[in-house]
Amino acid sequence: MDQIVDFNPEDFDVTVQPGVTRKGLNHFLKDHGLWFPVDPGADASLCGMTATSASGTNAVRYGTMRENVLNTEIVLADGRIFCTAGNGRRSKKSSAGFNLTNLFVGSEGSLGFITKTTLKIYGIPEMMVSAVCAFPTVKAAVDVCVQVLQSNIPIARIELMDDVAMEMCNNHNKLDYEVAPTLFLEFHGTEESVKSQAKFAAEIADYNGGSQFRWAYETEERNRLWKARHDIYWTVLQSNPGCRAIVTDVCVPITCLPDLIAQTKSDIQQSGIIGPCLGHVGDGNFHTFLVFNPNKPEEFKKAENLASRMANRALDLNGTCTGEHGIGIGKMAYLEKEMGPLGIEIMKSIKRTLDPHWLMNPGKIFSSA
Ligand SMILES: Cc1cc2nc3c(=O)[nH]c(=O)nc-3n(C[C@H](O)[C@H](O)[C@H](O)COP(=O)(O)OP(=O)(O)OC[C@H]3O[C@@H](n4cnc5c(N)ncnc54)[C@H](O)[C@@H]3O)c2cc1C
């Protein structure tokens, strides 16, 4: 099931089966001057990305899977097949009844199999330019992000890596970036609009003590820069041989982010655990990779406690325990705190209706019926 089953370039939509991956789709779309921008880094399947409501680096401009899925075909637990927006429907908007499409986006395989997903696609911008800028503190970098958004600059990507992540990234990729909290930015548009967006953002960065922007204009150079950013998970593991990492994924309202990251970094430093911080800061979403040696249970416990404190802090700030990775089995306890008992009961009753025998990914999202 690896086919592009429907393609409407002039309507900007495409329908794919589960075997089609993000990179595979973009390879196909490129010849038509189109692309699908949701980019979690990994070459995930588009139905899998629909199942987890993935997002990643471009979401600040183009939205997450929730904003980009128009319809899905579902095989229910009892074998019946239906389309969440109606058979073959692909209109950009609809007010027809409940939004069943977004019930299945992010359902993590717990309600049915997604056998087709219909996606919004976009024209490839005339110009894409990336830049890297270092800051004296994480707070200054995140403040820039907040001010760029408040100034309504239509930034395509704005990603943070802290000093710990930058050092590993430099060593692993033979790069020579400053070892300091750093923003990776990208601007999309016409030549004129990209220049004006970039100039405005550079002024904001300068005002907050940022270094000169280091530009990447050519596709190859931009790809090298984003590959270093995307590979950071593997970089962290390879920099700490034999170790594993707990990956956290909290997301909060953007104005709460500077304090949350500062508190988190201080907590990590006090614990003695290695924990680089990086994030899709334009969405208020950031990750830490809490490194532990699997042969040292006390390290795992410390990492687990750090992750727990981080999730609880995000919830206390009206945020979520997971911005884009999903609940899985690791975040079930936080889901209860996030949704409250009635929210959980409503979710479980939907699950019972669609999957009465609890066949679809049992043990994920909820521990029991
Ligand atoms: C190095 C790395 C970096 C990543 N960075 C990001 C990031 O920045 N942002 C982000 O959002 N994600 C990130 N991810 C996670 C990635 O987005 C997910 O792996 C992806 O969304 C899920 O797609 P998959 O094909 O890998 O699915 P899988 O990992 O195979 O499955 C994920 C879940 O979806 C369910 N599922 C999969 N396919 C279907 C289907 N067809 N129907 C129903 N249920 C299904 C599975 O049962 C499972 O519960 C990263 C992953 C890696 C490895």
The ligand as a MOL file (V3000), in Angstrom:
LIG
                    3D

  0  0  0     0  0            999 V3000
M  V30 BEGIN CTAB
M  V30 COUNTS 53 58 0 0 0
M  V30 BEGIN ATOM
M  V30 1 C 14.9390 11.1280 15.0270 0
M  V30 2 C 13.4820 11.4280 15.1310 0
M  V30 3 C 13.0610 12.7360 15.2610 0
M  V30 4 C 11.7070 13.0290 15.3410 0
M  V30 5 N 11.3360 14.3240 15.4570 0
M  V30 6 C 10.0300 14.6190 15.4680 0
M  V30 7 C 9.5900 15.9700 15.4700 0
M  V30 8 O 10.3840 16.8980 15.4740 0
M  V30 9 N 8.2660 16.1920 15.4490 0
M  V30 10 C 7.3340 15.1750 15.4360 0
M  V30 11 O 6.1420 15.4350 15.3890 0
M  V30 12 N 7.7330 13.8940 15.4700 0
M  V30 13 C 9.0370 13.5980 15.4750 0
M  V30 14 N 9.4300 12.2880 15.4330 0
M  V30 15 C 8.3970 11.2400 15.4800 0
M  V30 16 C 7.8300 11.0060 14.0920 0
M  V30 17 O 7.0810 12.0920 13.7380 0
M  V30 18 C 6.9220 9.8030 14.1890 0
M  V30 19 O 7.7930 8.7500 14.0740 0
M  V30 20 C 5.8370 9.8120 13.1270 0
M  V30 21 O 4.9140 10.8310 13.3460 0
M  V30 22 C 5.0570 8.5280 13.1730 0
M  V30 23 O 5.1360 7.9460 11.9150 0
M  V30 24 P 5.8350 6.5210 11.7590 0
M  V30 25 O 5.6070 6.1400 10.3340 0
M  V30 26 O 7.2160 6.5780 12.2640 0
M  V30 27 O 4.8610 5.6570 12.6920 0
M  V30 28 P 5.1950 4.5870 13.7970 0
M  V30 29 O 6.3090 5.0420 14.6830 0
M  V30 30 O 5.3090 3.2770 13.1370 0
M  V30 31 O 3.8260 4.6200 14.6230 0
M  V30 32 C 3.5320 5.6690 15.5020 0
M  V30 33 C 2.1260 5.4080 16.0940 0
M  V30 34 O 1.1410 5.5820 15.0810 0
M  V30 35 C 0.4350 4.3700 14.8700 0
M  V30 36 N 0.2920 4.2200 13.4080 0
M  V30 37 C 1.2850 4.2150 12.4750 0
M  V30 38 N 0.7460 4.0650 11.2440 0
M  V30 39 C -0.6040 3.9780 11.4170 0
M  V30 40 C -1.7070 3.8270 10.5120 0
M  V30 41 N -1.5260 3.7440 9.2080 0
M  V30 42 N -2.9490 3.7840 11.0530 0
M  V30 43 C -3.1520 3.8800 12.3750 0
M  V30 44 N -2.1490 4.0150 13.2780 0
M  V30 45 C -0.8970 4.0660 12.7920 0
M  V30 46 C 1.2780 3.2590 15.4750 0
M  V30 47 O 0.4760 2.1900 15.9230 0
M  V30 48 C 1.9320 3.9930 16.6270 0
M  V30 49 O 1.0580 4.0580 17.7350 0
M  V30 50 C 10.7630 11.9740 15.3270 0
M  V30 51 C 11.1770 10.6490 15.1870 0
M  V30 52 C 12.5320 10.3680 15.0870 0
M  V30 53 C 12.9480 8.9360 14.9080 0
M  V30 END ATOM
M  V30 BEGIN BOND
M  V30 1 1 1 2
M  V30 2 1 2 3
M  V30 3 2 2 52
M  V30 4 2 3 4
M  V30 5 1 4 5
M  V30 6 1 4 50
M  V30 7 2 5 6
M  V30 8 1 6 7
M  V30 9 1 6 13
M  V30 10 2 7 8
M  V30 11 1 7 9
M  V30 12 1 9 10
M  V30 13 2 10 11
M  V30 14 1 10 12
M  V30 15 2 12 13
M  V30 16 1 13 14
M  V30 17 1 14 15
M  V30 18 1 14 50
M  V30 19 1 15 16
M  V30 20 1 16 17
M  V30 21 1 16 18
M  V30 22 1 18 19
M  V30 23 1 18 20
M  V30 24 1 20 21
M  V30 25 1 20 22
M  V30 26 1 22 23
M  V30 27 1 23 24
M  V30 28 2 24 25
M  V30 29 1 24 26
M  V30 30 1 24 27
M  V30 31 1 27 28
M  V30 32 2 28 29
M  V30 33 1 28 30
M  V30 34 1 28 31
M  V30 35 1 31 32
M  V30 36 1 32 33
M  V30 37 1 33 34
M  V30 38 1 33 48
M  V30 39 1 34 35
M  V30 40 1 35 36
M  V30 41 1 35 46
M  V30 42 1 36 37
M  V30 43 1 36 45
M  V30 44 2 37 38
M  V30 45 1 38 39
M  V30 46 1 39 40
M  V30 47 2 39 45
M  V30 48 1 40 41
M  V30 49 2 40 42
M  V30 50 1 42 43
M  V30 51 2 43 44
M  V30 52 1 44 45
M  V30 53 1 46 47
M  V30 54 1 46 48
M  V30 55 1 48 49
M  V30 56 2 50 51
M  V30 57 1 51 52
M  V30 58 1 52 53
M  V30 END BOND
M  V30 END CTAB
M  END
